[in-house]
Amino acid sequence: MISKNQDDSFKVLWDNTTYKAITYYNEGKYNEALALAKLSIDIAKKIYGRESTKVAISMNNLSLIYDAQGKFEEAEYLSIESLKIWKNQLGPDDPNIATSLNNLAGIYVSRGKYKEAESLYERSLEIKQKVFGENHVEIATSYNNLADLYRLEKKYNEAESLYNKAIEIFEKTKNNKNPDIGSSFNNLAEILKIKGQYDEALKLYKKAFEIWKTSYGPDHPDIATAINNIAGIYYLEGNYAEAEKLYKEVLKIDEKIYGQNHHYNAMTFNNIALVKEGMGQYEDAEKYFKEAIEISQNTLGKTHPSLVIYLNNVAGLYRAKERYKEAEFYFKRGLLVLEKAFGTSSPDVAMALLNLAEMYDSIGRVEEAKRFSESAKSIYKKAFKNS
């Protein structure tokens, strides 16, 4: 039996462990956060009961940490359990439900489940609009998250519109230094980069960097993101030496935060490989591409859509060096991953078919080139008809 004094002590302990876990999470210190988040669940169950909202909070926090570490199955399970508790305790339209839906959507994005994520983000936004109205920082954050998803789905106009809406709300509500406006600047810059507007993109990336540096200090995941994106512009402009220097800085920050086997490191190895390829250092490029593939497979699995970027890049390198068998192997692996992730009628699959068609055409395998090219055209026609 727990006495009142013990009960009060445990409540204080839960408050403290929860606060410290979130502080460590925000600082990118995930191992320290993990231990405290697990402890806070145990304390909450003991003091408040297994179905209490405190347990839901603690589960949600642990879910966020697992997501950041790339442990998506564990993150998804905890997020769903947390959501069940919130719904049972508070009903369907509570702001905490919106937060929980938003977090689960983020996990689905990490796992490449974009349709499920979109539905949850939209439901989260709907709840927040009912509770807060339109001009609130929570609405801006939701617009930002939904825009991120549209960007991943290549719906660039919709994404750009929502990023601008988010920035407008942040500025109206005097949240100019909020880290989330940094996200909006950063992600709007991504759209401008895709459109080839590099100077404007670079300005926004640097704005995001300054906001995040003020908020978080030098060794934080968002700082790594900002440096990575600035490096990307230098790469596109052909400033390879500066790009390589910055990418290696990113790798140091990420290895400090996540360790050496994390999918963010795969992205950075891929980026360094592209720089090496641009500099004509092909053996180094091959080594870094292979490292990216290995880490991505180990952390996200062999069928995650993100893997395709690395498979296609190493295939492109082999094609350029006339190592066609190896190029074909990696292009085909990328095609299989895309078919499994998005179905055989996806425009991404069509692009993968065209990659193979172009290579076959260049080496005189005309019939195969024609077959793959026709398949791609058929997919594009259907997609255009349905849009």
N, C-alpha and C positions, 0 to 999 in steps of 0.2 A: 504493500500500500504506500502511495506517495503522499507525503505531508504537504500542507499548503506552502511552506517555505521551499520545499524541494520543487514543488510545482512552479513556483515563481522563478526559482533559479533556472529550471529547465527552459522556461519561456524566454528569459534573458539570454540563455545560451543559444536558443534557436535564433533569436533576433541577431545576435552577434555573428554566429556562423553563417547565416544567410547573407548578412551585409558583407562580410569578408569574402565569401564565395563570389558574390557579384562584383566586388571591387577587383579581385584577382582576375575574374573573367574579362572585365572591361580593360584591364591592363595587359591582357593577352597571356597571363600566367596560368595556363590551363591545368597543369598538374596540381598546383596548389589549390586552385578553385575546385577541382574534382573531388579531392578528399573532403573538403568542407561541405560541398553540396550533398555528398552521400551521407555525411554525419547529420546534416540538417533534416534529411528525410527520416532517418531513424528517430531523431528527437521529436519531430512533428507527429509521427505515428504514435509514439509513447505518450505524449502529453495531450494531443488534440484528437486522436483517433484517426484510423486509416482513411476515412472519407472526408476529412476536413480540408478546407481551402488552403491551410498552411502546408499540408502534404502536396496539394496541387502546385503551389508556388515552388516548393522545393524540387518536385519532379520536373517542373518546367525549367528551372535553373540548371538542373543536371542535364536535361535534354539539350539545352543551348551549348553547354560545354562539350558534350559528345559530338554535336554537329560541327563545332569549331575544330574538333580533333579528327574529323572525318569518319567517326563511328556512327554511320547514319542509321543502321538498323536499331541500335540501342536508343538513339535520339528519337526516332519515329515512335518506338514503343512507349517511351516515357511521355512524349508529347500527347499521344492519344489517351493514355491513362489520365494525365493531368486534365485534358479537355473533358473527359467523362465526369470527373469530380466536379469541375466548374459547372457543367450543365445540370448535374443533379442538385447542386447546392444553390445555384443562383438563377436558373432559368436561361432561356436562349439569347437574351438581348443585353446581357451585362457586359461592360467594357472589358472585364477580365476574359470573357469568352472571345472577344475580338482579338485580344493579345495572344491568346492561346492558339486561335485559328491562324493568325499571322505567323507565329513561330512554326507551327506544323507545316504551313505552306512553304516556309523557307527551307525546311528539311526536304520536302518534296522537290523543290528546285535543285537542291544539292544532289538528289538521286536521279535527276533527269525526268521526273514525273510532272511535266509542265501543265497538263490539263487539270490534274488534281489540284495543283498549286494555284492555278488561276481561279478556280471555283472558290477555294478557301480565302484567297486575298479579297475577292469581290464580296464575299459574305462578311468578312472582317470590316471592310470599308463601309458596308451598309449599316452595320451595328454602330460604328463610330459616328457616322453622319447623323443617326437618330439621337445619339447621346450628346455629342459635342457641337453639332451644327457643322457648317462648311469651313469656317475660318479658324481652325485649331491645329496646333502642331501635330496632333495624332493623325489628322486627315492628311497633312503633308507627308508624314512618314508612310502612310498607306499608299498614297499616290506614287511615292518613290519606289516602294516595293513592287507594286504592280507594273510600273514602268520598267523596272529591272527585268521582270519576266517577259514583257513585250519585246525588250531589246534582245533577250536570248532567243525569242521566237522569230526574230528578224522583222517585227512589226515596228519599224523605226519611227514612222510618223506618229503613231499612237504613243510610243514611248517618249518622244520629244515633247509632245503636248503635255503629258503628265509630269515630266520633270519640271517644265516651266511653271505648271500649276503649283507644284510643291514648293519651288523657290519663291513664288509670289506669296504663298501663305506664310512661309518662314519669315520673309521680309516684312509682311504686314503685321505679324505677331511679335516683331522685334526679337527674332531668334537667329540673327545674322551669324552668331558664333556657335550655334548648335551644331554638334558633329554631323547631324543628319542633313543639314544644308550642304555640308562638305560632300556627303554622298550624292546629293542632287547635282552639284557642280561637276563632280567627278564623272557621274554617269551620263549627264548631258554632253560632257566632253567626248565620251565614247561615241555618241551618235554623230557629233561633228567630225570626229576622226574618220568614221565610216564614210562620211560624205566628202572627205578629202580636205576639210577646213582645218588644217593642222595648226595654224597660228592661233586661231580662236580656241581650239581644243587645248593647246598647251597652256594658255592663260587660265582656263578653268581648272585644269589639273593642278596648276601651281596654287590657285586659290584654295582648292580642296586640301592640298598639302599644308598650307599655312594654318587653316582652321584646325585640322587634325593634330598638327604639331603642338599648337597651343592647348588643345584639349587633352592630348594623350601623352606627350613626350616622344622621345625618339624611337623607342623599341616597341612599337604597337603594330598589329596587323594592318590597320588602315594606313599607317605611314609606309609600310612595305607596298601596299596597293598604289599609293600616290607616286612613289618613286618608280615603281614598275611602269606605270602609265606614262610618266614623263620620259622614261627610257624608251618606251614604245614610239613616241613621236620622234625622238632623235634617230631611232632605227629607220623609221619611214623616210626621214630626210637624208639618210645616208651618213649620218654622224655616228659611225659604228663604234669608235673608240669610247665616246662618251656613253653610248648606250650600254656597252659591255660593262663599263665601270659601275654604272647604276644598277644593272641587273645583278652583279655580284654583291652589291650592297644589300639588295633585296634578299638574296639567298642567305646572307649572314643573319639578317633580322628574322627571317622565317625559320631557319634552323635553330636559332636561339629560342623561338617561341614554341615551335611544333616538333622539334627534333628533325632527323634526316629523312624519315619515311612518311611524308605527308604530300597530299595531292597538290598543294600550293608549290612545293618544291619542284614537282613535275612541270608545272607551268613555267617556272623560272629557268629550269634546264632547257626546256623547249625554246624559250626566248634567247638564251645564250647561244643555243645551236643555230638559230636563224642569223644571229649576228656573225657567228663564225663562218657560216655559209656565205653571207654577204661579203666577208673579208677574203673569201677564197680558201679558208682553212677547213677543207672538207673532212679530213679525218677527225678533227676535233668536233666538227658539227655532227658527224655520225655518232660519235661517242655520247654527246649530250642528248641527241634525239633518243637514243636507245635507253639512256638513263631515265628520261621523261616517260617513256613507254613502260618501263619496268615499275617505276614508282606508281604510276597511274593504275596499272593492273593490280598492284599489291593493295592499293588503298580504296579504289573505286570499283574494282572488278573488271573483268575482261569484256563486258558488254555496255559500259557506260559511254554515252555519246561524246564526252570530253576526250576520250581516248582517240577518237577519229582524227582530231587535229594533229596529234603526234604521229599517228600512222601515216597520214597523208603527207606530212612534212618530210618524213624520212623516205617515203616512196618518191616524192618529188626530187630529193637529193640523188637517190639511186638512178632515177630516170635521166637527170642531167648528166650523170657520170656514165651513162649507157650501161648500167647494171640492171637490165630490164627484168630478169627473173625475180630479183629481189624487189624491184619496184612493183611488179605485178602482185607479188605475195602481199605486200603491205596495203596496196590500193584495194585488193579484194577483201582483206581483213576489215578495212574501214567500211566497205560496202555492207558486209554482213552485220556489223555492229549497228549501222544506221537502219537497215531493214528490220532488225530486231527491236530497236528503240522506237522507230516512227512508222513502221509499216512500209510496204513496198511501193506505195503511191506518194511518198513524201518528196518534195522538191530537193531535199538534201540527198536523197537516194539518187535522184536524177543527176545531180552534180557529180556524185561519185561514179555513176555510169559514164558520164562524159569524160572524167579523168582517165578512165580505162580506155574509152574509145579513142581519145586523142593519142594516148601512148601506142595503142595497137596500130593506128593509122601511120604514126611516125616510123614504125619498124616493119611496115608492109603487111601486117596481118589485117588485110582490108575487110574480109568477111566479118571477123569479130568486131572490128571498129564500127562497121555498118549496123550490126545487130545491137550493140550497146548504145549507139547513138540514137537509133530508132526507139529503143525502150525509154531513153531519157526524154525524147521529144513527146512520146505518148503521155508520160507522167506530167510534163509541163502543160500539155494541152488540157488534160483533165483538171489540173490545179487551176488553170486560167478560167476554164468553164465554170468551176465551182466558186470562184472568188467574186 
